[in-house]
């Protein structure tokens, strides 16, 4: 579905065609759930937040001005809903220690992440993302799996492009430490050459 198709259904919905909302829900339900699951680390909570997100989207659809992509807008609502849920629960994030990495090593891990998206390694990455703090998993999911740009992530999370780059760098370092523990040594050695 293109941006124009999204806008077509948004216009129909705001004109009273509530049935058209099912098209947008079907289009974005998996993405919303995945992002919520990354942050909340619980299927039940992710399902609950996903339902809340779509209720909020439906109620505030008339406020969508089209200044950003609809997907960015819905990601932002998802992100904020997850933050609200986390604040209510006052859960402590999992702390991952980070060793000092050289730029070469971080770049090497970037290359490894690109390669690991293949079918046989995808589950390993998903498991590792679950071990990261919620905001880190969310950020890496947006950047690597949803292929959102720095600018789009900036709008979704509500921070500057520079801060997004810093958070991505730190997030990759955290992911790298988990991957180092989990991956077979010969795979890491191959990518560090």
N, C-alpha and C positions, 0 to 999 in steps of 0.2 A: 504494500500500500504506500502510495506516495504522499507527500505533504498536501498536494491538491486533493487527493482522495480523503485524507483526514479532515481537511477543511470542509469538504462537501458534506460529510456526515455531521460535523460539528454544527454547520449551518442548519441542517435538517433537524437536529436535536433541539437547537435553540428556538426553532420555529414550531416546536411542539411534537415532533415525531420521536417519541421516547423509544420506540422499537429500534431505531437506528443506533441507539447506544450499544446494543448487543454487538454490533460490528466492531466498534472501538474496543469494547471489553475483550472480545475474542482476539483482536489484533495485539493487545498489550498485556493480557493476563499473565502470560508466561514470563515476560520481562519483569513485570511488577513483582510477581511471586519470587523470582530468582533474586532480585535485588533485596527484597524484604528478608528472604531466607539468609542471604549473605550477612546481613546486619544482625538479625535476631537469633540465628542459629537454632531455630525451632520451627518445625513444619507447621504446628498448630498456630503459633504466633504469626508466622508469615502468612498463613491463610487468613487469619483474622485481620491483619493489617491490610492485606490485599483487598479484602471486602470493604474495609474502611476507606481505602484509597479511592476505589471506584465510586463509593457514595459521595466522597468529597468532590471528585471530578465531575460527577453528574450535577451536583448542587451548584458548583462554581464554574461550570462550562461557559456560561455567558461572560465570565470575567477573562476568559482566555482571549488575548488580543492578537495573537499570531506573531508577536515580536520575536519569538523563538520558535523552534520546532515543537510540535505537540508532544513528541516523545521526551524532549528535555523538560517540558512543563510537568508531564506526568511523573518523570523520574524525580523531579524536585519535590513533588507532593509525597511520593513514596519515601524519599530520604527523610523529610520532615516528620512523616507519620512514624517512621521507625525510631527516629530520635526521641519523639514524644513517648513511645512505648518503652524505650530503654530508660528514659528519665523516670518514668512512673515505677519501674521495677528496681531502679537504682542498682543494677547489676554491675559487678566489677568486670572489666575486660580482661582477657587473658593477656598476660605480659610475656612477650618474647624477647629474650636478650639478643642483642645485635653485636656481632664482632665488627671490628674495623675492616671495611672492605675498600679495596682500591677501585678507582674508576673502571679499570680494565675488568675487574671481577664483576662489578655491577653490570657492565656491558655484556659480559659473558653470560650472566644470568638472564639478561634480556633476550639474548639469542636462544638460550635454553628454553625460556618461556614460550617463545614463538614456535619452537620445534615440538614442545610438549603438548600443544593443543591438538595434535593428531589423536585419533580415536583411542589408541592403546594407552596413552598417558593422560587423557582428559580426566579420568576419574581420580587419579593421583593429585592433580591440581585442585580438583574440587574438594578433596579431603584436606589438603593443605590450607586452602582458603578458609575452611571451617575452624582451623586452629588460630587464625589471625583475629585481632580485634575487629569488631563489626565495621567500623569506618574504613579500615584498611581493605577488608574483603570487598566492600561496596565499591571503593575507588578502583581497585584492580579489575573488578568485574566490568565496571563502566568502560575503562580504558582498553582492556585487552579483549574482552568477550563481546561487549556491545559496541566497540570501536568508536566510542565518543571522543571528540577532540578535546584538547585542553580547554578551549573556550566554552564548549558545551558543558563540560564538567564544572567549570567555574560558575556558570549560570545555575546548574543543578544544585551545587553545594552552597553557593553564595559566598565564595571567596575569590580572591584575585587569581589571575592566570599564574603569576609567580608562585603563590602559595600552593596551587594545584601541582606545579612542577616539583616543588619541595616535598609535598606529601607523597607524590608518586615515587620520587627518589627514595624516600624513607620506607615507603611501602614495599618497594622492590627489595630493599635490604632485609626487611623482616621476612618477606617471602623467601629470599635467598637462604636465610638461616634455616628455615624449615625445610626447604628443598635439599639443602646440604645434608640434613639429618636423614632424610627419607630416600633420596635417590641413591642408586648404586654408585659407588665411587668411580667406576670406569666411565659412567655417563658424564659425570662432572669433569673428570680429567679430559675427556674428549672435547668438551666445550671450552676448557681453559687453555688449550694449546694456542 
